[in-house]
């Protein structure tokens, strides 16, 4: 993987989190809830893939999103065990959003996105911007 590709991924993460933060700042409606969930899905995907690129560049095998998150914790990119637990819950919720639409589930995931996931993704996006491709 090239430095240019990683730089592109950093920009994609930066843009995705900006779009997610824009959406979560709006007043909830059913259409907005769907948009927030959609933006969460692609922001999460870009974020874990950026982490994967960085970790693999460091010589660490990551494969899946779960393995990548565990390696990110081991490498200190995810700082606390509590934060790691939220990341794994975020992964589980991300997997649930793509299988079937259930209104109660969508409301629960939306609340988690607004309260927990968007801020955590925002902090990780900032961290990703500081990572160097040595």
N, CA and C atoms as a LAMMPS dump frame, in Angstrom:
ITEM: TIMESTEP
0
ITEM: NUMBER OF ATOMS
402
ITEM: BOX BOUNDS ff ff ff
-5.0000000000000000e+02 5.0000000000000000e+02
-5.0000000000000000e+02 5.0000000000000000e+02
-5.0000000000000000e+02 5.0000000000000000e+02
ITEM: ATOMS id mol type element x y z
1 1 1 N 0.845 -1.179 0
2 1 2 C 0 0 0
3 1 3 C 0.888 1.238 0
4 2 1 N 0.471 2.202 -0.747
5 2 2 C 1.289 3.394 -0.914
6 2 3 C 0.911 4.511 0.06
7 3 1 N 1.855 5.417 0.228
8 3 2 C 1.603 6.596 1.053
9 3 3 C 0.457 7.407 0.463
10 4 1 N 0.385 7.476 -0.87
11 4 2 C -0.678 8.234 -1.533
12 4 3 C -2.046 7.65 -1.2
13 5 1 N -2.149 6.322 -1.192
14 5 2 C -3.432 5.685 -0.872
15 5 3 C -3.828 5.968 0.568
16 6 1 N -2.856 5.943 1.474
17 6 2 C -3.164 6.235 2.87
18 6 3 C -3.6 7.689 3.025
19 7 1 N -2.949 8.596 2.314
20 7 2 C -3.328 10.009 2.355
21 7 3 C -4.748 10.188 1.826
22 8 1 N -5.092 9.459 0.774
23 8 2 C -6.462 9.495 0.25
24 8 3 C -7.442 8.997 1.304
25 9 1 N -7.085 7.907 1.976
26 9 2 C -7.962 7.341 3.003
27 9 3 C -8.139 8.33 4.15
28 10 1 N -7.086 9.028 4.541
29 10 2 C -7.208 10.049 5.589
30 10 3 C -8.225 11.117 5.174
31 11 1 N -8.154 11.561 3.926
32 11 2 C -9.09 12.583 3.435
33 11 3 C -10.516 12.033 3.407
34 12 1 N -10.68 10.78 3.007
35 12 2 C -12.009 10.177 2.971
36 12 3 C -12.612 10.096 4.373
37 13 1 N -11.795 9.721 5.338
38 13 2 C -12.271 9.653 6.73
39 13 3 C -12.651 11.048 7.214
40 14 1 N -11.818 12.027 6.932
41 14 2 C -12.09 13.419 7.338
42 14 3 C -13.421 13.886 6.741
43 15 1 N -13.65 13.629 5.473
44 15 2 C -14.893 14.039 4.815
45 15 3 C -16.098 13.277 5.357
46 16 1 N -15.928 11.993 5.59
47 16 2 C -17.038 11.176 6.092
48 16 3 C -17.473 11.627 7.477
49 17 1 N -16.519 11.892 8.371
50 17 2 C -16.899 12.305 9.718
51 17 3 C -17.558 13.676 9.689
52 18 1 N -17.122 14.54 8.801
53 18 2 C -17.77 15.854 8.683
54 18 3 C -19.231 15.683 8.267
55 19 1 N -19.484 14.776 7.342
56 19 2 C -20.858 14.536 6.897
57 19 3 C -21.699 13.902 7.998
58 20 1 N -21.108 12.972 8.771
59 20 2 C -21.834 12.365 9.877
60 20 3 C -22.139 13.407 10.944
61 21 1 N -21.159 14.216 11.291
62 21 2 C -21.379 15.245 12.318
63 21 3 C -22.44 16.251 11.873
64 22 1 N -22.453 16.581 10.593
65 22 2 C -23.485 17.473 10.052
66 22 3 C -24.873 16.861 10.255
67 23 1 N -24.996 15.583 9.997
68 23 2 C -26.298 14.915 10.115
69 23 3 C -26.749 14.789 11.564
70 24 1 N -25.845 14.404 12.478
71 24 2 C -26.268 14.216 13.868
72 24 3 C -26.61 15.536 14.548
73 25 1 N -26.19 16.645 13.976
74 25 2 C -26.513 17.96 14.54
75 25 3 C -27.944 18.393 14.218
76 26 1 N -28.603 17.7 13.302
77 26 2 C -29.958 18.051 12.882
78 26 3 C -30.996 17.451 13.832
79 27 1 N -32.191 17.991 13.789
80 27 2 C -33.306 17.466 14.565
81 27 3 C -33.773 16.146 13.957
82 28 1 N -33.996 15.177 14.819
83 28 2 C -34.368 13.842 14.358
84 28 3 C -35.734 13.826 13.664
85 29 1 N -35.768 13.204 12.521
86 29 2 C -36.981 12.834 11.798
87 29 3 C -36.727 11.427 11.271
88 30 1 N -37.748 10.73 10.818
89 30 2 C -37.488 9.393 10.267
90 30 3 C -36.504 9.406 9.093
91 31 1 N -36.612 10.389 8.224
92 31 2 C -35.694 10.46 7.081
93 31 3 C -34.284 10.79 7.559
94 32 1 N -34.163 11.716 8.5
95 32 2 C -32.841 12.056 9.021
96 32 3 C -32.229 10.859 9.735
97 33 1 N -33.023 10.12 10.49
98 33 2 C -32.513 8.939 11.188
99 33 3 C -31.903 7.962 10.178
100 34 1 N -32.599 7.75 9.065
101 34 2 C -32.068 6.867 8.027
102 34 3 C -30.766 7.417 7.444
103 35 1 N -30.718 8.721 7.243
104 35 2 C -29.505 9.347 6.694
105 35 3 C -28.341 9.221 7.675
106 36 1 N -28.602 9.426 8.95
107 36 2 C -27.551 9.302 9.962
108 36 3 C -27.011 7.876 9.979
109 37 1 N -27.897 6.904 9.925
110 37 2 C -27.458 5.506 9.926
111 37 3 C -26.62 5.213 8.683
112 38 1 N -27.049 5.709 7.533
113 38 2 C -26.286 5.504 6.298
114 38 3 C -24.903 6.15 6.4
115 39 1 N -24.853 7.363 6.897
116 39 2 C -23.567 8.052 7.033
117 39 3 C -22.683 7.357 8.062
118 40 1 N -23.303 6.853 9.123
119 40 2 C -22.56 6.07 10.112
120 40 3 C -21.937 4.846 9.45
121 41 1 N -22.698 4.15 8.625
122 41 2 C -22.187 2.939 7.973
123 41 3 C -20.925 3.234 7.168
124 42 1 N -20.976 4.25 6.313
125 42 2 C -19.792 4.478 5.483
126 42 3 C -18.657 5.12 6.266
127 43 1 N -18.966 5.888 7.303
128 43 2 C -17.903 6.468 8.128
129 43 3 C -17.184 5.364 8.894
130 44 1 N -17.938 4.436 9.437
131 44 2 C -17.336 3.314 10.155
132 44 3 C -16.463 2.49 9.209
133 45 1 N -16.958 2.195 8.018
134 45 2 C -16.19 1.403 7.051
135 45 3 C -14.875 2.081 6.689
136 46 1 N -14.939 3.355 6.37
137 46 2 C -13.716 4.077 6.014
138 46 3 C -12.736 4.134 7.18
139 47 1 N -13.256 4.289 8.386
140 47 2 C -12.406 4.409 9.562
141 47 3 C -11.671 3.113 9.855
142 48 1 N -12.399 1.993 9.88
143 48 2 C -11.7 0.749 10.206
144 48 3 C -10.72 0.374 9.093
145 49 1 N -11.058 0.702 7.856
146 49 2 C -10.146 0.389 6.749
147 49 3 C -8.893 1.265 6.791
148 50 1 N -9.017 2.513 7.236
149 50 2 C -7.842 3.369 7.412
150 50 3 C -6.956 2.816 8.523
151 51 1 N -7.574 2.382 9.606
152 51 2 C -6.807 1.771 10.687
153 51 3 C -6.097 0.519 10.187
154 52 1 N -6.797 -0.282 9.413
155 52 2 C -6.22 -1.509 8.863
156 52 3 C -4.979 -1.194 8.01
157 53 1 N -5.096 -0.196 7.138
158 53 2 C -3.951 0.186 6.304
159 53 3 C -2.746 0.564 7.156
160 54 1 N -2.986 1.387 8.148
161 54 2 C -1.904 1.856 9.001
162 54 3 C -1.266 0.696 9.766
163 55 1 N -2.081 -0.16 10.336
164 55 2 C -1.569 -1.279 11.122
165 55 3 C -0.827 -2.283 10.25
166 56 1 N -1.356 -2.544 9.063
167 56 2 C -0.667 -3.468 8.161
168 56 3 C 0.663 -2.881 7.696
169 57 1 N 0.705 -1.574 7.528
170 57 2 C 1.968 -0.919 7.177
171 57 3 C 2.99 -1.098 8.299
172 58 1 N 2.509 -1.185 9.524
173 58 2 C 3.389 -1.43 10.677
174 58 3 C 3.775 -2.902 10.801
175 59 1 N 3.28 -3.721 9.879
176 59 2 C 3.624 -5.137 9.891
177 59 3 C 2.668 -6.022 10.663
178 60 1 N 1.497 -5.51 11.003
179 60 2 C 0.517 -6.276 11.768
180 60 3 C -0.585 -6.803 10.84
181 61 1 N -0.908 -8.065 10.955
182 61 2 C -1.994 -8.664 10.171
183 61 3 C -3.321 -8.303 10.825
184 62 1 N -4.277 -7.822 10.026
185 62 2 C -5.539 -7.363 10.611
186 62 3 C -6.784 -8.047 10.04
187 63 1 N -6.824 -8.375 8.787
188 63 2 C -7.95 -9.071 8.188
189 63 3 C -9.312 -8.424 8.356
190 64 1 N -9.999 -8.763 9.402
191 64 2 C -11.395 -8.365 9.6
192 64 3 C -11.506 -7.064 10.394
193 65 1 N -12.697 -6.472 10.385
194 65 2 C -12.895 -5.27 11.221
195 65 3 C -12.626 -5.547 12.706
196 66 1 N -13.119 -6.682 13.202
197 66 2 C -12.934 -7.007 14.624
198 66 3 C -11.439 -7.147 14.952
199 67 1 N -10.706 -7.863 14.102
200 67 2 C -9.265 -8.034 14.32
201 67 3 C -8.551 -6.686 14.258
202 68 1 N -8.977 -5.834 13.334
203 68 2 C -8.37 -4.504 13.208
204 68 3 C -8.608 -3.684 14.466
205 69 1 N -9.82 -3.716 14.99
206 69 2 C -10.118 -2.956 16.204
207 69 3 C -9.322 -3.479 17.393
208 70 1 N -9.171 -4.788 17.485
209 70 2 C -8.392 -5.363 18.582
210 70 3 C -6.919 -4.97 18.469
211 71 1 N -6.391 -4.974 17.258
212 71 2 C -4.992 -4.546 17.056
213 71 3 C -4.847 -3.047 17.348
214 72 1 N -5.839 -2.257 16.952
215 72 2 C -5.792 -0.817 17.228
216 72 3 C -5.755 -0.571 18.733
217 73 1 N -6.486 -1.367 19.497
218 73 2 C -6.437 -1.257 20.954
219 73 3 C -5.059 -1.664 21.465
220 74 1 N -4.548 -2.782 20.975
221 74 2 C -3.227 -3.256 21.403
222 74 3 C -2.134 -2.242 21.083
223 75 1 N -2.306 -1.486 19.992
224 75 2 C -1.325 -0.491 19.574
225 75 3 C -1.554 0.887 20.203
226 76 1 N -2.587 1.015 21.038
227 76 2 C -2.843 2.274 21.719
228 76 3 C -3.642 3.286 20.921
229 77 1 N -4.127 2.896 19.741
230 77 2 C -4.955 3.814 18.954
231 77 3 C -6.366 3.912 19.533
232 78 1 N -6.795 2.86 20.179
233 78 2 C -8.008 2.869 21.003
234 78 3 C -7.478 2.816 22.426
235 79 1 N -7.79 3.835 23.2
236 79 2 C -7.035 4.085 24.425
237 79 3 C -7.401 3.25 25.643
238 80 1 N -8.689 2.971 25.858
239 80 2 C -9.087 2.297 27.096
240 80 3 C -9.902 1.04 26.79
241 81 1 N -9.957 0.114 27.746
242 81 2 C -10.805 -1.068 27.55
243 81 3 C -12.281 -0.69 27.363
244 82 1 N -12.717 0.356 28.058
245 82 2 C -14.112 0.787 27.92
246 82 3 C -14.38 1.298 26.504
247 83 1 N -13.434 2.065 25.976
248 83 2 C -13.557 2.571 24.615
249 83 3 C -13.528 1.405 23.621
250 84 1 N -12.69 0.417 23.881
251 84 2 C -12.621 -0.766 23.017
252 84 3 C -13.968 -1.485 23.004
253 85 1 N -14.608 -1.569 24.158
254 85 2 C -15.935 -2.203 24.222
255 85 3 C -16.947 -1.451 23.366
256 86 1 N -16.899 -0.116 23.386
257 86 2 C -17.82 0.684 22.572
258 86 3 C -17.533 0.442 21.084
259 87 1 N -16.254 0.359 20.712
260 87 2 C -15.91 0.08 19.312
261 87 3 C -16.462 -1.274 18.859
262 88 1 N -16.377 -2.276 19.724
263 88 2 C -16.903 -3.593 19.35
264 88 3 C -18.426 -3.576 19.27
265 89 1 N -19.082 -2.82 20.158
266 89 2 C -20.536 -2.663 20.068
267 89 3 C -20.898 -1.916 18.789
268 90 1 N -20.085 -0.92 18.443
269 90 2 C -20.304 -0.163 17.211
270 90 3 C -20.223 -1.104 16.003
271 91 1 N -19.244 -1.984 16.007
272 91 2 C -19.119 -2.966 14.928
273 91 3 C -20.352 -3.852 14.86
274 92 1 N -20.812 -4.332 15.999
275 92 2 C -22.015 -5.171 16.018
276 92 3 C -23.219 -4.412 15.473
277 93 1 N -23.382 -3.159 15.893
278 93 2 C -24.499 -2.355 15.399
279 93 3 C -24.354 -2.082 13.906
280 94 1 N -23.145 -1.836 13.453
281 94 2 C -22.921 -1.618 12.015
282 94 3 C -23.339 -2.855 11.23
283 95 1 N -23.014 -4.023 11.741
284 95 2 C -23.407 -5.261 11.062
285 95 3 C -24.92 -5.447 11.055
286 96 1 N -25.587 -5.012 12.103
287 96 2 C -27.047 -5.126 12.172
288 96 3 C -27.745 -4.191 11.191
289 97 1 N -27.174 -3.029 10.934
290 97 2 C -27.858 -2.044 10.088
291 97 3 C -27.991 -2.509 8.651
292 98 1 N -27.141 -3.392 8.208
293 98 2 C -27.145 -3.765 6.794
294 98 3 C -27.971 -5.009 6.484
295 99 1 N -28.552 -5.648 7.479
296 99 2 C -29.261 -6.899 7.228
297 99 3 C -30.766 -6.752 7.036
298 100 1 N -31.39 -6.019 7.898
299 100 2 C -32.845 -5.863 7.799
300 100 3 C -33.235 -4.565 8.495
301 101 1 N -34.336 -3.987 8.03
302 101 2 C -34.757 -2.742 8.649
303 101 3 C -35.827 -3.023 9.688
304 102 1 N -35.549 -2.627 10.9
305 102 2 C -36.468 -2.753 12.025
306 102 3 C -36.504 -1.385 12.704
307 103 1 N -37.688 -0.805 12.826
308 103 2 C -37.831 0.561 13.347
309 103 3 C -37.25 0.704 14.75
310 104 1 N -37.549 -0.238 15.644
311 104 2 C -37.03 -0.138 17.011
312 104 3 C -35.504 -0.24 17.02
313 105 1 N -34.965 -1.122 16.217
314 105 2 C -33.519 -1.26 16.113
315 105 3 C -32.9 0.018 15.542
316 106 1 N -33.524 0.583 14.525
317 106 2 C -33.019 1.816 13.914
318 106 3 C -32.996 2.95 14.94
319 107 1 N -34.029 3.059 15.751
320 107 2 C -34.059 4.106 16.783
321 107 3 C -32.954 3.896 17.814
322 108 1 N -32.751 2.649 18.226
323 108 2 C -31.711 2.346 19.217
324 108 3 C -30.329 2.67 18.651
325 109 1 N -30.063 2.226 17.433
326 109 2 C -28.762 2.472 16.821
327 109 3 C -28.566 3.968 16.594
328 110 1 N -29.621 4.659 16.163
329 110 2 C -29.526 6.114 15.973
330 110 3 C -29.097 6.794 17.273
331 111 1 N -29.718 6.431 18.388
332 111 2 C -29.352 7.024 19.685
333 111 3 C -27.882 6.758 20.02
334 112 1 N -27.434 5.526 19.766
335 112 2 C -26.03 5.192 20.024
336 112 3 C -25.101 6.012 19.129
337 113 1 N -25.491 6.19 17.873
338 113 2 C -24.67 6.979 16.953
339 113 3 C -24.525 8.401 17.48
340 114 1 N -25.65 9.015 17.82
341 114 2 C -25.639 10.409 18.266
342 114 3 C -24.878 10.559 19.578
343 115 1 N -25.14 9.675 20.527
344 115 2 C -24.576 9.822 21.867
345 115 3 C -23.141 9.308 21.994
346 116 1 N -22.843 8.177 21.347
347 116 2 C -21.565 7.509 21.592
348 116 3 C -20.678 7.379 20.355
349 117 1 N -21.261 6.906 19.257
350 117 2 C -20.437 6.515 18.12
351 117 3 C -19.88 7.698 17.338
352 118 1 N -20.693 8.699 17.07
353 118 2 C -20.194 9.849 16.299
354 118 3 C -19.042 10.543 17.031
355 119 1 N -19.159 10.789 18.343
356 119 2 C -18.015 11.403 19.029
357 119 3 C -16.752 10.523 18.981
358 120 1 N -16.927 9.218 19.141
359 120 2 C -15.787 8.308 19.108
360 120 3 C -15.172 8.252 17.71
361 121 1 N -16.01 8.198 16.697
362 121 2 C -15.512 8.221 15.32
363 121 3 C -14.796 9.538 15.027
364 122 1 N -15.315 10.633 15.57
365 122 2 C -14.671 11.927 15.385
366 122 3 C -13.283 11.969 15.999
367 123 1 N -13.15 11.421 17.193
368 123 2 C -11.836 11.384 17.841
369 123 3 C -10.871 10.493 17.063
370 124 1 N -11.377 9.37 16.547
371 124 2 C -10.513 8.488 15.771
372 124 3 C -10.132 9.141 14.446
373 125 1 N -11.049 9.887 13.841
374 125 2 C -10.722 10.594 12.597
375 125 3 C -9.578 11.578 12.846
376 126 1 N -9.626 12.269 13.983
377 126 2 C -8.529 13.187 14.34
378 126 3 C -7.23 12.416 14.523
379 127 1 N -7.305 11.277 15.181
380 127 2 C -6.118 10.442 15.398
381 127 3 C -5.553 9.985 14.055
382 128 1 N -6.419 9.536 13.145
383 128 2 C -5.981 9.059 11.836
384 128 3 C -5.272 10.163 11.07
385 129 1 N -5.718 11.401 11.249
386 129 2 C -5.074 12.522 10.558
387 129 3 C -3.644 12.723 11.038
388 130 1 N -3.339 12.302 12.26
389 130 2 C -2.002 12.509 12.805
390 130 3 C -1.049 11.346 12.509
391 131 1 N -1.595 10.234 12.004
392 131 2 C -0.748 9.068 11.758
393 131 3 C 0.167 9.332 10.568
394 132 1 N 1.418 8.985 10.744
395 132 2 C 2.411 9.192 9.679
396 132 3 C 2.654 7.878 8.945
397 133 1 N 2.925 7.984 7.679
398 133 2 C 3.248 6.824 6.851
399 133 3 C 4.77 6.807 6.711
400 134 1 N 5.42 6.166 7.688
401 134 2 C 6.889 6.143 7.699
402 134 3 C 7.458 5.037 6.845
